[in-house]
Amino acid sequence: MNHQLTIEVCVDSLESAIAAERGGAQRVELCSGLPLGGVTPSAGLLATARKKISVGLHVMIRPREGDFYYTADEFSVMQRDVLMAKQLGADGVVLGLLDENGNVDVPRARQLIDLARPLKTTFHRAFDMSANLQNSLEQVLETGADMILTSGGAPTALVGAAVLKNLMDAAGGRINIMACGGINAQNVRAVIEKTGANEIHVGLRTSVVSQMSYKNENISLGTLKSSDYQRFVVLKENVQQLVEACKTYSANH
């Protein structure tokens, strides 16, 4: 594979983190609650994942689901979670803050990024929810972040490919742009070709049914009834297929 191409897999379980590494990913983004868009994982999950995998481990810093306009108390939680990530051996943190008008909250984002140093920092898809992507690019640069995770403001990286390419051109090497959004083994080559991305972020989640023989179908503890006996994991073979597709692309270019 082209040595410049980095594959990051988003995971919310130890099982998925191990599978991502075994499948050939260079990095994982560790979260909890991926159906909510991802929130900060527990200290226990982070510490155990750090012991079990040796690839890059970046941790989501997001205190709740919903928007990215945070109260002072929520910001305090984020500060403590950044320190937790540092103490437990993370290689990077993933965060994003906006103001009420949809602009990047530069001062507070910079505070968290400074607190995280020397860890790497990614400004996540709060960027895609901002009012103006080109303006937000310059604002994220002011925060000192190392990378932006984005689909170009579109549902998928392929749909947002032209915007992604424009953002990379506008960045001019001042910050890494990591493409995301519906990327898989079938379309990764098209995404790379259309955007020029050298970092991609994937989910690759597969539904698995509970192995419990007894199931209480009378109540549901989650808002989605199916969630009590069904979950989503990353499978090693799906990561391997993506890696192979990238190798094939690199070999032909």
Contacts in CASP RR format, 6 or more apart in sequence:
PFRMAT RR
TARGET T0000
AUTHOR 0000-0000-0000
METHOD contacts of the structure
MODEL  1
MNHQLTIEVCVDSLESAIAAERGGAQRVELCSGLPLGGVTPSAGLLATAR
KKISVGLHVMIRPREGDFYYTADEFSVMQRDVLMAKQLGADGVVLGLLDE
NGNVDVPRARQLIDLARPLKTTFHRAFDMSANLQNSLEQVLETGADMILT
SGGAPTALVGAAVLKNLMDAAGGRINIMACGGINAQNVRAVIEKTGANEI
HVGLRTSVVSQMSYKNENISLGTLKSSDYQRFVVLKENVQQLVEACKTYS
ANH
1 243 0 8 1.000
1 246 0 8 1.000
1 247 0 8 1.000
1 250 0 8 1.000
2 198 0 8 1.000
2 246 0 8 1.000
2 250 0 8 1.000
4 198 0 8 1.000
5 192 0 8 1.000
5 198 0 8 1.000
5 199 0 8 1.000
5 200 0 8 1.000
5 246 0 8 1.000
5 250 0 8 1.000
6 26 0 8 1.000
6 27 0 8 1.000
6 178 0 8 1.000
6 198 0 8 1.000
6 199 0 8 1.000
6 200 0 8 1.000
7 24 0 8 1.000
7 25 0 8 1.000
7 26 0 8 1.000
7 27 0 8 1.000
7 200 0 8 1.000
7 202 0 8 1.000
7 239 0 8 1.000
7 242 0 8 1.000
7 243 0 8 1.000
7 246 0 8 1.000
8 25 0 8 1.000
8 26 0 8 1.000
8 27 0 8 1.000
8 28 0 8 1.000
8 29 0 8 1.000
8 58 0 8 1.000
8 178 0 8 1.000
8 199 0 8 1.000
8 200 0 8 1.000
8 201 0 8 1.000
8 202 0 8 1.000
9 16 0 8 1.000
9 20 0 8 1.000
9 25 0 8 1.000
9 27 0 8 1.000
9 28 0 8 1.000
9 29 0 8 1.000
9 201 0 8 1.000
9 202 0 8 1.000
9 203 0 8 1.000
9 204 0 8 1.000
9 234 0 8 1.000
9 239 0 8 1.000
10 28 0 8 1.000
10 29 0 8 1.000
10 31 0 8 1.000
10 34 0 8 1.000
10 201 0 8 1.000
10 202 0 8 1.000
10 203 0 8 1.000
11 17 0 8 1.000
11 20 0 8 1.000
11 28 0 8 1.000
11 29 0 8 1.000
11 30 0 8 1.000
11 31 0 8 1.000
11 234 0 8 1.000
12 30 0 8 1.000
12 31 0 8 1.000
12 32 0 8 1.000
12 33 0 8 1.000
12 34 0 8 1.000
12 38 0 8 1.000
12 41 0 8 1.000
13 45 0 8 1.000
13 231 0 8 1.000
13 233 0 8 1.000
14 45 0 8 1.000
14 48 0 8 1.000
14 49 0 8 1.000
14 52 0 8 1.000
15 233 0 8 1.000
15 234 0 8 1.000
16 28 0 8 1.000
16 205 0 8 1.000
16 233 0 8 1.000
16 234 0 8 1.000
17 28 0 8 1.000
17 30 0 8 1.000
17 49 0 8 1.000
17 52 0 8 1.000
17 53 0 8 1.000
17 57 0 8 1.000
18 52 0 8 1.000
18 53 0 8 1.000
19 233 0 8 1.000
19 234 0 8 1.000
19 235 0 8 1.000
19 236 0 8 1.000
19 239 0 8 1.000
20 28 0 8 1.000
20 53 0 8 1.000
20 55 0 8 1.000
20 234 0 8 1.000
20 236 0 8 1.000
20 239 0 8 1.000
21 28 0 8 1.000
21 53 0 8 1.000
21 54 0 8 1.000
21 55 0 8 1.000
22 236 0 8 1.000
22 239 0 8 1.000
23 236 0 8 1.000
23 237 0 8 1.000
23 239 0 8 1.000
23 240 0 8 1.000
23 243 0 8 1.000
24 55 0 8 1.000
24 239 0 8 1.000
24 240 0 8 1.000
24 243 0 8 1.000
25 55 0 8 1.000
25 239 0 8 1.000
25 243 0 8 1.000
26 55 0 8 1.000
26 56 0 8 1.000
27 55 0 8 1.000
27 56 0 8 1.000
27 57 0 8 1.000
27 58 0 8 1.000
27 91 0 8 1.000
28 49 0 8 1.000
28 53 0 8 1.000
28 55 0 8 1.000
28 56 0 8 1.000
28 57 0 8 1.000
28 58 0 8 1.000
29 58 0 8 1.000
29 59 0 8 1.000
29 60 0 8 1.000
29 94 0 8 1.000
29 122 0 8 1.000
29 201 0 8 1.000
30 41 0 8 1.000
30 45 0 8 1.000
30 46 0 8 1.000
30 49 0 8 1.000
30 57 0 8 1.000
30 58 0 8 1.000
30 59 0 8 1.000
30 60 0 8 1.000
30 90 0 8 1.000
31 37 0 8 1.000
31 38 0 8 1.000
31 39 0 8 1.000
31 40 0 8 1.000
31 41 0 8 1.000
31 60 0 8 1.000
31 62 0 8 1.000
32 38 0 8 1.000
32 39 0 8 1.000
32 40 0 8 1.000
32 41 0 8 1.000
32 42 0 8 1.000
32 45 0 8 1.000
32 60 0 8 1.000
33 39 0 8 1.000
33 65 0 8 1.000
34 205 0 8 1.000
34 232 0 8 1.000
35 224 0 8 1.000
35 227 0 8 1.000
35 232 0 8 1.000
36 65 0 8 1.000
36 66 0 8 1.000
37 65 0 8 1.000
38 60 0 8 1.000
38 62 0 8 1.000
38 65 0 8 1.000
39 60 0 8 1.000
39 62 0 8 1.000
39 63 0 8 1.000
39 64 0 8 1.000
39 65 0 8 1.000
40 59 0 8 1.000
40 60 0 8 1.000
40 61 0 8 1.000
40 62 0 8 1.000
40 63 0 8 1.000
40 81 0 8 1.000
41 49 0 8 1.000
41 59 0 8 1.000
41 60 0 8 1.000
43 84 0 8 1.000
43 88 0 8 1.000
46 57 0 8 1.000
46 59 0 8 1.000
46 84 0 8 1.000
46 85 0 8 1.000
46 88 0 8 1.000
46 89 0 8 1.000
46 90 0 8 1.000
47 88 0 8 1.000
49 57 0 8 1.000
50 57 0 8 1.000
50 88 0 8 1.000
50 89 0 8 1.000
50 90 0 8 1.000
56 91 0 8 1.000
56 92 0 8 1.000
57 89 0 8 1.000
57 90 0 8 1.000
57 91 0 8 1.000
57 92 0 8 1.000
58 90 0 8 1.000
58 91 0 8 1.000
58 92 0 8 1.000
58 93 0 8 1.000
58 94 0 8 1.000
58 120 0 8 1.000
58 122 0 8 1.000
59 81 0 8 1.000
59 85 0 8 1.000
59 90 0 8 1.000
59 92 0 8 1.000
59 93 0 8 1.000
59 94 0 8 1.000
60 93 0 8 1.000
60 94 0 8 1.000
60 95 0 8 1.000
60 124 0 8 1.000
61 78 0 8 1.000
61 81 0 8 1.000
61 82 0 8 1.000
61 85 0 8 1.000
61 93 0 8 1.000
61 94 0 8 1.000
61 95 0 8 1.000
61 96 0 8 1.000
61 112 0 8 1.000
62 78 0 8 1.000
62 95 0 8 1.000
62 96 0 8 1.000
62 124 0 8 1.000
63 70 0 8 1.000
63 74 0 8 1.000
63 77 0 8 1.000
63 78 0 8 1.000
63 81 0 8 1.000
64 74 0 8 1.000
67 98 0 8 1.000
67 129 0 8 1.000
68 96 0 8 1.000
68 97 0 8 1.000
68 98 0 8 1.000
68 126 0 8 1.000
68 129 0 8 1.000
69 97 0 8 1.000
69 98 0 8 1.000
69 99 0 8 1.000
69 100 0 8 1.000
69 102 0 8 1.000
69 105 0 8 1.000
70 78 0 8 1.000
70 97 0 8 1.000
70 105 0 8 1.000
70 108 0 8 1.000
75 97 0 8 1.000
75 108 0 8 1.000
78 95 0 8 1.000
78 112 0 8 1.000
79 111 0 8 1.000
79 112 0 8 1.000
79 115 0 8 1.000
82 93 0 8 1.000
82 95 0 8 1.000
82 112 0 8 1.000
82 115 0 8 1.000
82 116 0 8 1.000
83 115 0 8 1.000
85 92 0 8 1.000
85 93 0 8 1.000
85 116 0 8 1.000
85 119 0 8 1.000
86 116 0 8 1.000
86 119 0 8 1.000
90 119 0 8 1.000
91 119 0 8 1.000
91 120 0 8 1.000
92 116 0 8 1.000
92 119 0 8 1.000
92 120 0 8 1.000
92 121 0 8 1.000
92 122 0 8 1.000
93 112 0 8 1.000
93 116 0 8 1.000
93 119 0 8 1.000
93 120 0 8 1.000
93 121 0 8 1.000
93 122 0 8 1.000
94 121 0 8 1.000
94 122 0 8 1.000
94 124 0 8 1.000
94 149 0 8 1.000
95 109 0 8 1.000
95 112 0 8 1.000
95 113 0 8 1.000
95 121 0 8 1.000
95 122 0 8 1.000
95 123 0 8 1.000
95 124 0 8 1.000
96 104 0 8 1.000
96 105 0 8 1.000
96 109 0 8 1.000
96 123 0 8 1.000
96 124 0 8 1.000
96 126 0 8 1.000
96 127 0 8 1.000
97 104 0 8 1.000
97 105 0 8 1.000
97 108 0 8 1.000
97 109 0 8 1.000
97 112 0 8 1.000
97 126 0 8 1.000
98 104 0 8 1.000
98 105 0 8 1.000
98 126 0 8 1.000
98 129 0 8 1.000
98 130 0 8 1.000
99 105 0 8 1.000
101 131 0 8 1.000
102 129 0 8 1.000
102 130 0 8 1.000
102 131 0 8 1.000
103 130 0 8 1.000
103 131 0 8 1.000
103 135 0 8 1.000
103 136 0 8 1.000
103 139 0 8 1.000
104 123 0 8 1.000
104 126 0 8 1.000
104 127 0 8 1.000
104 130 0 8 1.000
104 136 0 8 1.000
104 139 0 8 1.000
104 140 0 8 1.000
104 142 0 8 1.000
104 143 0 8 1.000
106 139 0 8 1.000
106 142 0 8 1.000
106 143 0 8 1.000
109 123 0 8 1.000
109 140 0 8 1.000
109 143 0 8 1.000
109 145 0 8 1.000
110 142 0 8 1.000
110 143 0 8 1.000
110 144 0 8 1.000
112 121 0 8 1.000
113 121 0 8 1.000
113 143 0 8 1.000
113 144 0 8 1.000
113 145 0 8 1.000
120 146 0 8 1.000
120 147 0 8 1.000
121 144 0 8 1.000
121 145 0 8 1.000
121 146 0 8 1.000
121 147 0 8 1.000
122 145 0 8 1.000
122 146 0 8 1.000
122 147 0 8 1.000
122 148 0 8 1.000
122 149 0 8 1.000
122 178 0 8 1.000
123 140 0 8 1.000
123 143 0 8 1.000
123 145 0 8 1.000
123 147 0 8 1.000
123 148 0 8 1.000
123 149 0 8 1.000
124 149 0 8 1.000
125 149 0 8 1.000
125 150 0 8 1.000
125 151 0 8 1.000
125 180 0 8 1.000
127 133 0 8 1.000
127 136 0 8 1.000
127 140 0 8 1.000
127 148 0 8 1.000
127 149 0 8 1.000
127 150 0 8 1.000
128 150 0 8 1.000
128 151 0 8 1.000
128 152 0 8 1.000
128 153 0 8 1.000
130 136 0 8 1.000
133 150 0 8 1.000
133 152 0 8 1.000
133 153 0 8 1.000
133 163 0 8 1.000
133 167 0 8 1.000
134 166 0 8 1.000
134 167 0 8 1.000
134 170 0 8 1.000
137 148 0 8 1.000
137 167 0 8 1.000
137 170 0 8 1.000
137 171 0 8 1.000
137 175 0 8 1.000
140 148 0 8 1.000
140 175 0 8 1.000
141 171 0 8 1.000
141 174 0 8 1.000
141 175 0 8 1.000
145 175 0 8 1.000
146 175 0 8 1.000
146 176 0 8 1.000
147 175 0 8 1.000
147 176 0 8 1.000
147 177 0 8 1.000
147 178 0 8 1.000
147 199 0 8 1.000
148 167 0 8 1.000
148 171 0 8 1.000
148 175 0 8 1.000
148 176 0 8 1.000
148 177 0 8 1.000
148 178 0 8 1.000
149 178 0 8 1.000
149 180 0 8 1.000
149 201 0 8 1.000
150 164 0 8 1.000
150 167 0 8 1.000
150 177 0 8 1.000
150 178 0 8 1.000
150 179 0 8 1.000
150 180 0 8 1.000
151 157 0 8 1.000
151 159 0 8 1.000
151 160 0 8 1.000
151 164 0 8 1.000
151 179 0 8 1.000
151 180 0 8 1.000
151 181 0 8 1.000
151 182 0 8 1.000
152 160 0 8 1.000
152 163 0 8 1.000
152 164 0 8 1.000
152 167 0 8 1.000
153 160 0 8 1.000
153 163 0 8 1.000
154 160 0 8 1.000
154 163 0 8 1.000
155 181 0 8 1.000
156 181 0 8 1.000
156 182 0 8 1.000
156 183 0 8 1.000
157 164 0 8 1.000
157 179 0 8 1.000
157 180 0 8 1.000
157 181 0 8 1.000
157 182 0 8 1.000
157 183 0 8 1.000
157 191 0 8 1.000
157 195 0 8 1.000
157 197 0 8 1.000
157 200 0 8 1.000
158 182 0 8 1.000
158 187 0 8 1.000
158 190 0 8 1.000
158 191 0 8 1.000
158 194 0 8 1.000
161 191 0 8 1.000
161 194 0 8 1.000
161 195 0 8 1.000
162 194 0 8 1.000
164 177 0 8 1.000
164 179 0 8 1.000
164 194 0 8 1.000
164 195 0 8 1.000
164 197 0 8 1.000
165 194 0 8 1.000
165 195 0 8 1.000
165 196 0 8 1.000
167 177 0 8 1.000
168 177 0 8 1.000
168 195 0 8 1.000
168 196 0 8 1.000
168 197 0 8 1.000
171 177 0 8 1.000
176 198 0 8 1.000
176 199 0 8 1.000
177 197 0 8 1.000
177 199 0 8 1.000
178 197 0 8 1.000
178 199 0 8 1.000
178 200 0 8 1.000
178 201 0 8 1.000
179 191 0 8 1.000
179 195 0 8 1.000
179 197 0 8 1.000
179 199 0 8 1.000
179 200 0 8 1.000
179 201 0 8 1.000
180 200 0 8 1.000
180 201 0 8 1.000
180 202 0 8 1.000
181 201 0 8 1.000
181 202 0 8 1.000
182 202 0 8 1.000
182 203 0 8 1.000
183 191 0 8 1.000
183 200 0 8 1.000
183 201 0 8 1.000
183 202 0 8 1.000
183 203 0 8 1.000
183 242 0 8 1.000
184 202 0 8 1.000
184 204 0 8 1.000
184 238 0 8 1.000
184 242 0 8 1.000
185 238 0 8 1.000
185 241 0 8 1.000
185 242 0 8 1.000
185 244 0 8 1.000
185 245 0 8 1.000
186 245 0 8 1.000
188 200 0 8 1.000
188 202 0 8 1.000
188 242 0 8 1.000
188 245 0 8 1.000
188 246 0 8 1.000
188 249 0 8 1.000
189 245 0 8 1.000
189 246 0 8 1.000
189 248 0 8 1.000
189 249 0 8 1.000
191 197 0 8 1.000
191 200 0 8 1.000
192 200 0 8 1.000
192 246 0 8 1.000
192 249 0 8 1.000
193 249 0 8 1.000
202 242 0 8 1.000
203 234 0 8 1.000
204 234 0 8 1.000
204 235 0 8 1.000
204 238 0 8 1.000
204 239 0 8 1.000
204 242 0 8 1.000
205 232 0 8 1.000
205 233 0 8 1.000
205 234 0 8 1.000
206 232 0 8 1.000
206 233 0 8 1.000
206 234 0 8 1.000
206 235 0 8 1.000
206 238 0 8 1.000
207 230 0 8 1.000
207 231 0 8 1.000
207 232 0 8 1.000
208 230 0 8 1.000
208 231 0 8 1.000
208 232 0 8 1.000
208 233 0 8 1.000
209 229 0 8 1.000
209 230 0 8 1.000
210 228 0 8 1.000
210 229 0 8 1.000
210 230 0 8 1.000
210 231 0 8 1.000
212 229 0 8 1.000
215 228 0 8 1.000
215 229 0 8 1.000
220 227 0 8 1.000
220 228 0 8 1.000
221 228 0 8 1.000
222 228 0 8 1.000
END
